[in-house]
Amino acid sequence: MRRTRVAALVAGLAAALTLSACGVPPSDVIQAGAPASGLFSPGPKPPVPTVLPLYFLHNGDLAPYPRKVSDPGGIGAVVRLLFAGPTTSEAVTATTELPHLANTPEVAISGDNTFSIQLPEGVPPFSHLAMRQLACTVAHVAVPSAALPADTNQDGATAAPPVHAQRSPGHTSVHVIGDGWAMKQSDASCPDPVQQ
């Protein structure tokens, strides 16, 4: 152990002598500038919140309630918000026919703009108004053509693309698959959110 210390001391003295022999004056540590760093690659930009209409019921009729959607999870996040029901402030005038779900439904999309929603076990069939709530809400989620077909989940289902922008309703349908039942609804009878 003592030989190691002696060897280190001798090496340090040799380096000091070499530097002074080359004309480099000894100096203290000089503080200047920011510490060295590697190349900086900015992370992904946070998503810009998008305002989308979620459709609830007002006096028994379908009505849009604008919501900011900032979750990059896309259509699945929009569907979760819809199933969560109206917020406290919306609940003053809004109700829902959709049940509160214990587990998140699986959402997928096909090339013909049909959204498939696989519900957890034990959920009874939906009413016509509940199906319209779903169809009208997902009709306002933009599906970029580059995202079709989208990524595939572990179970082989096609994952829905993220929300990018609004689009006008008129060519979307929703296919809800429950425990022993299935229903399909188009967005053909959706109220226009701009005229509300």
C-alpha positions in Angstrom: 0.0 0.0 0.0 2.9 2.3 0.9 4.6 1.6 -2.5 1.4 2.6 -4.3 1.3 6.0 -2.5 5.0 6.6 -3.2 4.5 5.7 -6.9 1.6 8.1 -7.2 3.6 10.9 -5.5 6.5 10.3 -7.8 4.2 10.3 -10.9 2.6 13.6 -9.8 6.0 15.2 -9.3 7.2 14.0 -12.6 4.1 15.5 -14.4 4.7 18.8 -12.6 8.3 18.9 -13.5 7.5 18.1 -17.1 5.0 20.9 -17.4 7.3 23.4 -15.8 10.1 22.3 -18.0 8.0 23.0 -21.1 7.3 26.6 -20.0 3.8 26.0 -18.8 3.4 28.0 -15.5 1.5 26.3 -12.7 -1.9 27.7 -12.0 -5.0 27.2 -9.9 -8.3 26.0 -11.3 -9.8 28.7 -13.5 -13.6 29.0 -13.4 -15.1 30.0 -16.7 -18.3 29.3 -18.6 -20.7 26.4 -18.2 -19.6 22.9 -17.6 -18.9 20.8 -20.7 -21.9 18.8 -22.0 -22.6 16.6 -24.9 -25.0 17.2 -27.8 -28.4 18.3 -26.6 -31.5 16.7 -28.2 -34.7 18.4 -27.1 -37.4 15.9 -26.0 -40.7 15.7 -27.7 -42.8 18.8 -27.4 -45.8 18.5 -25.0 -49.0 18.2 -26.9 -51.1 21.3 -27.5 -54.5 20.8 -25.9 -57.3 20.3 -28.5 -60.8 21.3 -27.8 -63.3 18.6 -28.8 -67.0 18.3 -28.2 -68.0 15.5 -25.8 -71.7 14.6 -26.3 -73.9 14.4 -23.2 -77.6 14.8 -22.8 -79.2 18.2 -22.1 -83.0 17.9 -21.3 -83.0 14.5 -22.9 -81.4 15.7 -26.2 -77.8 15.2 -27.4 -75.7 18.3 -26.9 -71.9 19.0 -27.3 -69.9 20.1 -24.3 -66.4 21.4 -25.4 -63.5 19.9 -23.5 -59.7 20.4 -23.7 -58.1 17.1 -24.5 -54.3 17.0 -23.8 -53.6 13.3 -23.4 -51.5 12.1 -26.3 -53.1 8.7 -25.9 -55.6 9.8 -28.5 -59.1 8.4 -29.1 -58.8 6.1 -26.1 -58.4 9.1 -23.9 -61.4 10.8 -25.5 -63.5 7.7 -24.9 -62.3 7.5 -21.3 -63.4 11.1 -20.7 -66.8 10.4 -22.2 -67.3 7.3 -20.1 -66.2 9.3 -17.0 -69.3 11.5 -17.5 -69.9 15.2 -17.2 -67.6 17.3 -14.9 -69.1 18.9 -11.9 -69.7 22.2 -13.8 -71.2 20.3 -16.8 -73.4 18.2 -14.5 -75.5 21.3 -13.8 -77.1 20.8 -17.2 -75.7 17.5 -18.6 -76.4 13.9 -17.9 -75.2 10.7 -19.6 -76.6 7.4 -20.7 -73.2 5.8 -20.7 -72.3 3.7 -17.6 -69.2 4.4 -15.5 -66.8 1.6 -16.2 -64.5 0.0 -13.7 -62.0 -0.9 -16.4 -60.9 1.1 -19.5 -62.4 -0.1 -22.8 -60.1 -1.1 -25.6 -60.4 1.2 -28.6 -59.4 0.4 -32.2 -60.0 1.8 -35.6 -60.3 0.3 -39.1 -59.6 1.9 -42.5 -63.3 2.7 -43.1 -63.4 5.1 -40.1 -65.2 2.6 -37.9 -64.2 2.8 -34.2 -64.4 -0.5 -32.3 -64.9 -0.3 -28.6 -64.5 -3.5 -26.6 -66.1 -3.2 -23.2 -65.1 -5.0 -20.1 -67.2 -8.0 -19.0 -70.6 -7.5 -17.4 -71.6 -4.2 -19.1 -75.2 -4.4 -20.3 -76.3 -3.3 -23.9 -76.4 0.5 -24.4 -79.4 2.6 -25.1 -79.8 4.4 -28.5 -78.8 7.7 -26.9 -75.7 6.2 -25.3 -74.6 4.9 -28.8 -75.2 8.3 -30.3 -73.1 9.9 -27.5 -70.2 7.7 -28.5 -70.6 8.0 -32.3 -71.0 11.8 -32.2 -68.0 12.3 -29.9 -65.6 10.1 -31.9 -66.7 11.8 -35.1 -64.8 14.9 -34.1 -61.5 13.1 -33.7 -59.2 13.4 -36.7 -57.7 10.3 -38.1 -54.5 11.1 -40.1 -54.3 9.0 -43.2 -50.7 8.1 -42.4 -51.9 6.4 -39.2 -54.0 3.8 -41.0 -53.4 1.1 -40.3 -52.2 1.9 -36.8 -49.9 0.0 -34.5 -51.0 -3.4 -33.4 -51.5 -4.2 -29.7 -50.3 -7.4 -27.9 -53.7 -9.1 -28.5 -53.6 -8.2 -32.2 -56.1 -5.4 -32.1 -55.2 -2.2 -34.0 -54.5 0.6 -31.7 -56.3 3.9 -32.4 -54.1 6.8 -33.6 -53.7 9.9 -31.4 -56.0 12.9 -31.5 -54.6 15.5 -34.0 -57.4 17.9 -34.9 -61.2 18.2 -35.3 -63.0 17.2 -38.4 -66.7 17.5 -39.4 -68.9 14.6 -38.6 -70.6 12.6 -41.4 -68.5 9.5 -42.2 -67.8 7.8 -38.9 -69.4 4.9 -37.1 -68.8 3.2 -33.8 -69.0 -0.5 -33.2 -69.5 -1.4 -29.5 -68.7 -5.0 -28.4 -70.0 -6.1 -25.0 -70.2 -9.4 -23.2 -72.4 -11.4 -25.6 -73.7 -8.4 -27.5 -72.7 -5.9 -30.2 -74.2 -2.6 -31.5 -73.2 -0.3 -34.3 -74.1 3.4 -34.7 -73.2 6.0 -37.3 -72.8 9.7 -36.7 -75.4 10.6 -39.3 -77.8 12.2 -36.8 -75.3 14.2 -34.7 -76.1 17.8 -33.9 -73.6 20.3 -35.2 -71.4 21.5 -32.3 -70.9 25.0 -33.9 -74.7 25.7 -34.0 -75.3 24.9 -30.4 
